[in-house]
Amino acid sequence: MGVEEVLKLARKGRLERVESAWMALVTGEDFELEPALRVPELLARQGNDELAESLVWFLVDALAESGRLQQATQAAREAGRFLPASLAAWVACW
């Protein structure tokens, strides 16, 4: 499932499916950071901050665990635009 399909699920309010689709997206071979961050950004704009934050943290952890620390840092920094409280927590942890 690609970014557009996950965005479509989010727009339709199918939040239970967004999380599993996100995990598949993030761990897939064709993963690209910039387009993927549109998903948690949309969720945050919709008022679903908790889910958006969960998706971002999953992404940051997955990137860090796979040795892509620069991308993990970039993901957290970008997410700070639409989840500023989460950015502060992330900085405190790292």
Helices and strands as residue ranges (DSSP letters): H 3-11, H 15-27, H 33-36, H 38-45, H 49-65, H 69-82, H 84-93
